[in-house]
Structures are given as structure tokens and as C-alpha cells.
Amino acid sequence: MDKDCVLYLLMDMRVNGVLDRILEKNADYQEIIRKSSDYSTRLDAMELPAEIRSLIDEYICEQNSLGARCGALAYLLGFSDCVELMTKPLHLTGTQKKTD
């Protein structure tokens, strides 16, 4: 999918605007931040060599990138599903049609 398409532009606007305000108030998200901060403090206290700290940082960055990409694709899929539901008749496979 072209990153200049309307879905990507809309996602960018919503994620970088509305989502930030939602996350500020979300208890689960705030708890994850707290736990992450605790782990970071413990990791700093270990005084690991720079090479190991760099490897850990690179690994964490790649894992974050995976999660962010998965979230972005899930958002696009959900949005496109909504568009399809609003613009096309609903056809559910494997379900029986109700007859009177």
C-alpha cells in the first residue's frame, strides 16, 4: 500500500494527535510505562559494558519497531474493514442464511 494514500495520512493524523491524548489517560498504558521505567532503572544499576548495553538497546528498538508496525497494519486493516462494511453488502462465509 502506498504510504501517501489517504489511509496512511489519516492514520498519521489520528495516531499522532488523538491517540497521544488517549494514552495519557489509559491506566493499562501508564502501568506499562511504570514497569518499563522500573526495568530500565534495574538495568542501569547493573553497570553493564557499553557493548552489551548497545546490543540490548538495539534489540529493544527492533522489538518496538515490530510492535509499532503490527499496530499500524492492524489499524489499517480495521479501517479498511470498516470502509468495506459501509460500502459493500455483508457476505459472511460459513453462516446460514435465516429463512422465514
C-alpha positions as CSV (number, residue, x, y, z in Angstrom):
1,M,0.0,0.0,0.0
2,D,1.3,3.4,-0.9
3,K,2.4,5.4,2.1
4,D,0.9,8.6,0.6
5,C,-2.5,7.1,0.3
6,V,-5.4,8.5,2.3
7,L,-5.4,5.6,4.8
8,Y,-1.8,6.3,5.8
9,L,-2.4,10.1,6.0
10,L,-5.5,9.6,8.2
11,M,-3.6,7.1,10.4
12,D,-0.8,9.5,10.9
13,M,-3.2,12.3,11.9
14,R,-5.2,10.2,14.3
15,V,-2.2,8.3,15.8
16,N,-0.1,11.4,16.3
17,G,-2.9,13.5,17.6
18,V,-5.8,11.7,19.2
19,L,-4.0,8.6,20.3
20,D,-1.5,10.6,22.4
21,R,-4.3,12.1,24.4
22,I,-5.9,8.7,24.9
23,L,-2.7,7.1,26.1
24,E,-2.1,9.8,28.7
25,K,-5.4,8.7,30.4
26,N,-5.2,4.9,29.8
27,A,-4.4,3.1,33.1
28,D,-3.0,0.0,31.3
29,Y,-0.7,2.0,29.2
30,Q,0.5,4.0,32.2
31,E,1.2,0.8,34.1
32,I,3.4,-0.5,31.2
33,I,5.3,2.8,31.3
34,R,5.8,2.4,35.0
35,K,7.1,-1.2,34.7
36,S,9.3,-0.2,31.8
37,S,10.8,2.5,33.9
38,D,11.4,0.1,36.8
39,Y,13.2,-2.3,34.4
40,S,15.3,0.5,33.0
41,T,16.4,1.5,36.5
42,R,17.4,-2.1,37.3
43,L,19.3,-2.4,34.0
44,D,21.2,0.9,34.7
45,A,22.1,-0.4,38.2
46,M,23.8,-3.4,36.6
47,E,26.5,-1.2,35.1
48,L,26.9,-3.4,32.0
49,P,29.7,-2.9,29.5
50,A,28.8,-0.4,26.7
51,E,28.8,-3.2,24.1
52,I,26.2,-5.2,25.9
53,R,24.1,-2.2,26.6
54,S,24.2,-1.3,23.0
55,L,23.1,-4.8,21.9
56,I,20.2,-4.7,24.4
57,D,19.2,-1.3,23.2
58,E,19.3,-2.4,19.5
59,Y,17.2,-5.5,20.4
60,I,14.6,-3.4,22.3
61,C,14.4,-0.9,19.4
62,E,13.8,-3.7,16.9
63,Q,11.1,-5.3,19.1
64,N,9.4,-1.9,19.5
65,S,9.5,-1.5,15.7
66,L,7.8,-4.9,15.3
67,G,5.1,-3.9,17.7
68,A,4.6,-0.5,16.1
69,R,4.4,-1.9,12.6
70,C,2.0,-4.6,13.7
71,G,-0.2,-1.9,15.3
72,A,-0.1,0.3,12.2
73,L,-1.1,-2.6,10.0
74,A,-3.9,-3.7,12.4
75,Y,-5.2,-0.1,12.3
76,L,-5.1,0.0,8.5
77,L,-6.8,-3.4,8.3
78,G,-9.5,-2.3,10.8
79,F,-10.1,0.9,9.0
80,S,-10.3,-0.7,5.6
81,D,-12.7,-3.4,7.1
82,C,-15.0,-0.6,8.3
83,V,-14.9,1.1,4.8
84,E,-15.7,-2.2,3.2
85,L,-18.6,-2.9,5.6
86,M,-20.1,0.5,4.9
87,T,-19.8,0.3,1.1
88,K,-20.5,-3.3,0.3
89,P,-23.1,-5.8,1.2
90,L,-22.1,-8.1,4.0
91,H,-21.2,-11.6,2.9
92,L,-20.3,-14.0,5.8
93,T,-18.9,-17.3,4.7
94,G,-19.8,-20.4,6.7
95,T,-23.0,-18.9,8.1
96,Q,-26.5,-20.0,7.4
97,K,-29.0,-17.6,5.9
98,K,-32.1,-17.0,8.0
99,T,-35.2,-18.1,6.2
100,D,-38.8,-17.5,7.2
